[in-house]
Amino acid sequence: MEQELIVADEPSKRLKKAYKDMKASYLKRVRWAVTLFYFAMGLNFATWVSRIPDIQAYLRLSEGDLGTILFAIPTGQLCMMPFSGGLALKYGSHRTVVIGLCFYVCGLIGLGFAQEQWQLMVALFFFGIFSNLTNISVNTQGIYTEGLFRRAVMSSFHGAWSLAGFTGALIGIGMKSLHAGPYLHFIVVAVAIWAVVFFNYRYLVKAKRPDKPKEKRRRFSKPDTVLLWLGIMSFCCMLSEGIMFDWSGVYFRKVVHAEGALSGLGYASFMAFMAIGRFSGDIIIAKYGRKRILQVAGCMVSVGLYSAVAFPYLVPATLSFMLVGLGVSTIIPIIFSVAGNRPNIAPSIALQTVSSVSFLGFMLGPPIIGHVAEATSLRTSFAIIGVFGIGIALLASWVKGIE
């Protein structure tokens, strides 16, 4: 059974009639399909992250070298950023998310076969390109699906992404214990993700623009101010998440001195508690409100990072990473949900605007962290990033549009 949903220009009006016409069982299948796409995207990224320390050691990269090479991911995202929202709007996010995810997986396989630094950098560049296309498309799907249910479900979608991160970390630990190389590890995961796409793509929300839009938007217009501030908050969160994604394994190996497979414990604990926070996030947000949750979450991020810096030992560092995971868990879902429901702006375009600002967190984070760590220490890098959690709490207090 397939359905086509015509989305109105104003998010407040979209999907109401379609909701009444669709059966509850089909709605549940739609939600599962979108959830699994989030999971697949998270698993793809987590699989790469789980093997960063091994690839760094294999290619004999210093912290500075690794930071520079990691810069290729946001560079690819930057190149794709001006086009992702428009492509999703023109061709439908249900198509672009499938194309983006399939090529995103191909990028993962390319990372596993990199034998030289330049090869890794090229693979990461294309990894970034299709990461951005997939990210904008899957979150557009999340906004549409949330409209179908007429209640907050975005946090649970991001929870699936986080659960995938935890799953990817565990698979990484298992693969390293079996002495499997990154290339074999990445191929196994790629096959699983392609299977998810094959069995679920037909249940994605199919949406298209109305034939006669109410108002023709100028090609170059002043961005929505609220979206820009949401983008800055997302930037602060992305910096905090980025240091955990790209450097948690290195931190546990070089600062905490975790041996062997335990080097992935920090990332696994971070992702596990991020998933817990996101799966419970919709209920908590409904009870306490978005603004209060953002304020508390920002403080938790800062406390967690500074605790990891102050107590660089296995147990306290693991607990600190758990706190950071809980802190960041609801920030992006709240920001994306608010952005996707701005009046008179298509969800894909709103998400593109927010992402255009927030992607700088991924662009600036890896090289800054790497070079600061090489000049001082990795602990100093973590301490610097801890400031941005406080920034999120302060911005949440006065940015309009967050209730």
C-alpha positions as CSV (number, residue, x, y, z in Angstrom):
1,M,0.0,0.0,0.0
2,E,1.5,3.4,-1.0
3,Q,0.2,6.8,-0.3
4,E,1.2,10.2,-1.7
5,L,0.9,13.2,0.7
6,I,0.6,16.7,-0.7
7,V,2.3,19.1,1.8
8,A,1.0,22.6,2.3
9,D,3.4,25.6,2.4
10,E,2.6,26.2,6.0
11,P,3.7,23.3,8.4
12,S,0.7,24.0,10.6
13,K,-1.7,23.0,7.8
14,R,0.1,20.0,6.3
15,L,-1.0,16.4,6.4
16,K,-4.2,17.0,8.4
17,K,-6.5,15.5,5.8
18,A,-4.0,12.7,5.0
19,Y,-3.8,11.8,8.7
20,K,-7.6,11.1,8.8
21,D,-7.5,9.0,5.7
22,M,-4.6,6.8,6.6
23,K,-5.0,3.6,8.7
24,A,-3.3,3.4,12.1
25,S,-1.5,0.2,11.0
26,Y,0.0,1.9,8.0
27,L,1.0,5.0,10.0
28,K,2.9,2.6,12.4
29,R,4.7,1.0,9.4
30,V,5.6,4.5,8.1
31,R,7.1,5.4,11.5
32,W,9.1,2.2,11.6
33,A,10.4,2.8,8.1
34,V,11.6,6.3,9.0
35,T,13.0,5.1,12.3
36,L,15.1,2.4,10.5
37,F,16.4,5.0,8.0
38,Y,17.6,7.0,11.0
39,F,19.1,3.9,12.5
40,A,20.9,3.0,9.2
41,M,22.4,6.5,8.9
42,G,23.6,6.4,12.5
43,L,25.1,2.9,12.1
44,N,27.0,4.0,9.0
45,F,28.6,6.9,10.8
46,A,29.3,5.0,14.1
47,T,31.0,2.2,12.1
48,W,33.5,4.7,10.8
49,V,34.0,6.3,14.2
50,S,34.6,2.9,16.0
51,R,37.6,2.3,13.8
52,I,39.2,5.8,13.8
53,P,41.9,4.8,16.4
54,D,42.8,1.7,14.3
55,I,43.0,3.7,11.0
56,Q,45.0,6.4,12.8
57,A,47.5,3.8,14.0
58,Y,47.6,2.0,10.6
59,L,48.4,5.2,8.7
60,R,50.7,6.5,11.5
61,L,48.8,9.7,11.8
62,S,49.5,12.3,14.6
63,E,46.7,14.2,16.3
64,G,47.4,17.1,14.0
65,D,47.4,14.9,10.9
66,L,44.2,13.2,11.9
67,G,42.5,16.6,12.7
68,T,43.5,17.9,9.2
69,I,42.2,14.8,7.4
70,L,38.9,14.8,9.4
71,F,38.4,18.3,7.9
72,A,37.5,16.5,4.7
73,I,34.1,15.4,6.1
74,P,32.8,19.0,6.7
75,T,34.3,20.1,3.5
76,G,32.2,17.6,1.6
77,Q,29.2,18.7,3.7
78,L,29.9,22.3,2.8
79,C,30.0,21.5,-1.0
80,M,26.6,19.7,-0.7
81,M,25.0,22.1,1.7
82,P,23.6,24.6,-0.9
83,F,21.9,21.8,-2.8
84,S,20.5,19.3,-0.2
85,G,17.4,21.2,0.8
86,G,16.5,22.1,-2.8
87,L,17.0,18.6,-4.1
88,A,14.8,17.2,-1.3
89,L,12.1,19.8,-2.1
90,K,12.2,19.3,-5.8
91,Y,12.5,15.5,-6.1
92,G,11.0,14.5,-2.7
93,S,12.9,13.6,0.4
94,H,11.7,10.0,0.0
95,R,13.9,9.7,-3.1
96,T,16.9,11.7,-2.0
97,V,17.2,9.9,1.3
98,V,17.4,6.5,-0.5
99,I,20.0,7.8,-3.0
100,G,22.0,9.6,-0.3
101,L,22.1,6.7,2.1
102,C,23.1,4.2,-0.6
103,F,26.1,6.3,-1.7
104,Y,26.9,7.2,2.0
105,V,27.4,3.5,2.5
106,C,29.7,3.3,-0.5
107,G,31.7,6.1,1.1
108,L,32.1,3.9,4.2
109,I,33.5,1.0,2.1
110,G,36.0,3.4,0.5
111,L,37.3,4.4,4.0
112,G,38.0,0.8,4.7
113,F,40.2,0.4,1.7
114,A,42.3,3.6,2.2
115,Q,46.0,2.8,2.2
116,E,47.4,6.3,2.1
117,Q,46.5,9.6,3.8
118,W,45.3,11.2,0.5
119,Q,43.0,8.2,-0.2
120,L,41.5,8.5,3.3
121,M,40.9,12.2,2.7
122,V,39.2,11.7,-0.6
123,A,37.0,9.0,0.8
124,L,36.0,11.2,3.7
125,F,35.2,14.1,1.3
126,F,32.6,11.9,-0.5
127,F,31.5,10.5,2.9
128,G,30.7,14.1,3.9
129,I,28.8,14.9,0.7
130,F,26.4,12.1,1.0
131,S,26.2,12.5,4.8
132,N,24.7,15.9,4.3
133,L,22.2,14.9,1.6
134,T,21.1,11.9,3.8
135,N,20.9,14.1,6.9
136,I,18.7,16.8,5.4
137,S,16.4,14.2,3.7
138,V,15.9,11.9,6.7
139,N,15.1,14.8,9.0
140,T,12.6,16.1,6.4
141,Q,11.0,12.7,6.6
142,G,11.0,13.0,10.4
143,I,9.2,16.4,10.2
144,Y,6.6,15.0,7.8
145,T,6.0,11.9,10.0
146,E,5.8,14.0,13.2
147,G,3.0,15.9,11.3
148,L,1.2,12.7,10.7
149,F,1.1,11.8,14.4
150,R,0.3,15.4,15.5
151,R,2.6,15.0,18.5
152,A,6.3,15.0,19.3
153,V,8.1,12.0,17.9
154,M,11.3,13.6,16.5
155,S,13.3,12.7,19.6
156,S,12.6,9.0,19.2
157,F,13.9,9.2,15.6
158,H,17.1,10.7,16.8
159,G,17.1,8.0,19.5
160,A,17.2,5.4,16.8
161,W,20.3,7.2,15.4
162,S,21.9,7.2,18.8
163,L,21.0,3.5,19.4
164,A,22.7,2.8,16.1
165,G,25.8,4.6,17.4
166,F,25.8,2.4,20.4
167,T,25.2,-0.7,18.3
168,G,28.0,0.4,15.9
169,A,30.4,0.8,18.9
170,L,29.6,-2.7,20.1
171,I,30.0,-4.2,16.7
172,G,33.3,-2.3,16.4
173,I,34.5,-3.8,19.7
174,G,33.5,-7.2,18.5
175,M,35.2,-6.9,15.2
176,K,38.4,-5.7,16.8
177,S,38.2,-8.6,19.2
178,L,38.0,-10.9,16.2
179,H,40.9,-9.1,14.6
180,A,38.8,-8.2,11.6
181,G,40.2,-5.3,9.5
182,P,38.2,-2.2,8.9
183,Y,37.5,-3.1,5.2
184,L,35.8,-6.4,6.2
185,H,34.0,-4.7,9.1
186,F,32.7,-1.9,6.8
187,I,31.5,-4.3,4.1
188,V,29.5,-6.4,6.6
189,V,27.7,-3.3,7.9
190,A,27.2,-2.0,4.4
191,V,25.3,-5.1,3.3
192,A,23.0,-4.8,6.4
193,I,22.2,-1.1,5.7
194,W,21.4,-1.8,2.0
195,A,19.0,-4.5,3.3
196,V,17.3,-1.9,5.5
197,V,16.9,0.4,2.5
198,F,15.5,-2.3,0.3
199,F,12.8,-3.4,2.7
200,N,11.7,0.0,3.9
201,Y,12.0,2.6,1.1
202,R,8.4,2.1,-0.2
203,Y,6.9,3.1,3.2
204,L,8.6,6.6,3.4
205,V,6.4,9.7,3.3
206,K,5.9,10.8,-0.2
207,A,5.4,14.6,-0.3
208,K,5.4,17.2,-3.1
209,R,5.0,20.9,-3.4
210,P,1.6,22.4,-4.3
211,D,1.2,23.2,-8.0
212,K,0.6,26.9,-7.2
213,P,2.6,28.2,-4.3
214,K,1.0,31.2,-2.5
215,E,4.0,33.4,-2.8
216,K,7.1,33.2,-5.0
217,R,10.2,33.3,-2.8
218,R,13.1,35.3,-4.1
219,R,16.3,33.5,-4.8
220,F,18.2,35.6,-2.3
221,S,16.2,36.6,0.7
222,K,16.9,37.5,4.3
223,P,17.2,34.3,6.4
224,D,14.7,33.8,9.2
225,T,16.3,35.2,12.3
226,V,15.0,32.5,14.6
227,L,16.5,29.9,12.2
228,L,19.9,31.6,12.4
229,W,19.8,31.5,16.2
230,L,18.7,27.9,16.1
231,G,21.6,27.2,13.8
232,I,24.1,28.8,16.3
233,M,22.7,26.6,19.1
234,S,23.0,23.6,16.8
235,F,26.6,24.7,16.1
236,C,27.4,24.6,19.8
237,C,25.8,21.1,20.1
238,M,27.6,19.8,17.0
239,L,30.9,20.9,18.4
240,S,30.2,19.0,21.6
241,E,29.0,15.9,19.7
242,G,31.8,16.1,17.2
243,I,34.5,15.9,19.9
244,M,32.8,12.7,21.2
245,F,32.3,11.2,17.8
246,D,35.8,11.8,16.4
247,W,38.0,11.9,19.6
248,S,36.4,9.8,22.3
249,G,38.3,6.7,21.2
250,V,41.6,8.6,21.0
251,Y,40.9,10.2,24.4
252,F,40.3,6.9,26.1
253,R,43.4,5.4,24.5
254,K,45.8,8.2,25.1
255,V,44.5,10.1,28.1
256,V,42.5,7.5,30.1
257,H,45.0,4.8,28.9
258,A,42.3,2.2,28.2
259,E,43.8,-0.8,26.5
260,G,42.6,-2.8,23.5
261,A,38.8,-2.9,23.0
262,L,38.2,-0.7,26.0
263,S,39.3,2.3,24.0
264,G,35.8,2.2,22.5
265,L,34.1,2.2,26.0
266,G,33.9,6.0,26.1
267,Y,32.1,6.3,22.8
268,A,29.8,3.3,23.6
269,S,28.8,4.8,26.9
270,F,28.2,8.2,25.3
271,M,26.0,6.8,22.5
272,A,24.1,4.5,24.9
273,F,23.0,7.3,27.2
274,M,22.3,9.6,24.2
275,A,19.9,6.9,23.0
276,I,18.3,6.6,26.4
277,G,17.8,10.4,26.6
278,R,16.3,10.5,23.1
279,F,13.9,7.6,23.5
280,S,12.6,9.2,26.7
281,G,12.9,12.8,25.3
282,D,9.4,13.1,23.8
283,I,7.8,12.4,27.2
284,I,10.2,14.7,29.1
285,I,9.8,17.6,26.5
286,A,6.0,17.3,26.7
287,K,6.1,17.6,30.5
288,Y,8.7,20.3,31.1
289,G,8.8,22.2,27.8
290,R,11.5,22.7,25.2
291,K,13.2,25.8,26.7
292,R,13.8,24.2,30.1
293,I,15.1,21.0,28.7
294,L,17.6,22.9,26.5
295,Q,18.8,24.9,29.5
296,V,19.4,21.8,31.6
297,A,20.9,19.9,28.7
298,G,23.5,22.5,27.9
299,C,24.6,22.5,31.5
300,M,24.9,18.8,31.5
301,V,27.2,18.9,28.5
302,S,29.6,21.3,30.1
303,V,29.6,19.4,33.5
304,G,30.3,16.1,31.7
305,L,33.2,17.4,29.6
306,Y,34.8,19.2,32.5
307,S,34.4,16.1,34.7
308,A,36.2,14.0,32.0
309,V,39.0,16.5,32.0
310,A,39.3,16.6,35.8
311,F,39.1,12.9,36.3
312,P,40.8,11.1,33.4
313,Y,40.4,7.6,34.7
314,L,38.4,4.7,33.3
315,V,35.3,4.7,35.6
316,P,34.8,8.5,36.2
317,A,35.6,9.3,32.5
318,T,33.0,6.7,31.4
319,L,30.4,8.3,33.8
320,S,31.3,11.7,32.4
321,F,30.8,10.6,28.8
322,M,27.4,9.2,29.9
323,L,26.4,12.6,31.2
324,V,27.5,14.3,28.0
325,G,25.4,11.8,26.1
326,L,22.3,12.6,28.2
327,G,23.0,16.3,27.7
328,V,23.2,16.4,23.9
329,S,20.4,13.8,23.5
330,T,17.5,16.2,23.2
331,I,19.2,19.3,21.8
332,I,19.2,18.5,18.1
333,P,15.7,16.9,18.0
334,I,14.3,20.0,19.7
335,I,16.1,22.4,17.3
336,F,15.1,20.5,14.2
337,S,11.5,20.2,15.3
338,V,11.2,23.9,16.0
339,A,13.0,24.8,12.7
340,G,10.9,22.3,10.6
341,N,7.7,23.9,11.8
342,R,8.5,27.6,11.1
343,P,5.6,29.2,9.3
344,N,5.8,29.7,5.5
345,I,9.1,27.8,5.1
346,A,9.4,24.3,3.7
347,P,10.9,21.9,6.2
348,S,13.8,20.9,4.0
349,I,14.7,24.5,3.4
350,A,14.4,25.3,7.1
351,L,16.6,22.4,8.0
352,Q,19.1,23.4,5.3
353,T,19.3,26.9,6.9
354,V,19.9,25.6,10.4
355,S,22.5,23.1,9.1
356,S,24.3,25.7,7.1
357,V,25.2,27.4,10.4
358,S,25.6,24.2,12.5
359,F,27.9,22.4,10.0
360,L,30.6,24.8,11.0
361,G,30.8,22.9,14.3
362,F,31.9,19.8,12.3
363,M,34.1,21.9,10.0
364,L,36.0,23.7,12.7
365,G,35.9,21.1,15.4
366,P,38.2,18.3,14.1
367,P,41.2,20.5,13.0
368,I,40.9,22.8,16.1
369,I,40.8,19.9,18.5
370,G,43.6,18.1,16.7
371,H,46.0,21.1,16.5
372,V,45.2,22.3,20.1
373,A,45.8,18.8,21.3
374,E,49.2,18.7,19.5
375,A,50.2,22.1,20.9
376,T,48.9,21.5,24.4
377,S,47.0,18.3,25.3
378,L,43.8,16.5,24.4
379,R,42.4,17.4,27.8
380,T,42.8,21.1,27.0
381,S,40.8,20.6,23.8
382,F,38.0,19.0,25.8
383,A,38.0,21.8,28.3
384,I,37.6,24.4,25.5
385,I,34.7,22.6,24.0
386,G,33.0,22.5,27.4
387,V,32.2,26.2,27.2
388,F,29.7,25.6,24.4
389,G,27.3,23.7,26.6
390,I,26.9,26.8,28.7
391,G,26.3,28.8,25.5
392,I,23.4,26.5,24.6
393,A,21.8,27.0,28.0
394,L,22.1,30.8,27.7
395,L,20.8,31.0,24.1
396,A,17.8,28.8,25.0
397,S,16.8,31.4,27.6
398,W,16.1,34.2,25.2
399,V,15.7,32.9,21.6
400,K,12.1,33.4,20.6
401,G,10.1,30.6,19.2
402,I,11.2,28.0,21.7
403,E,8.4,27.0,24.1
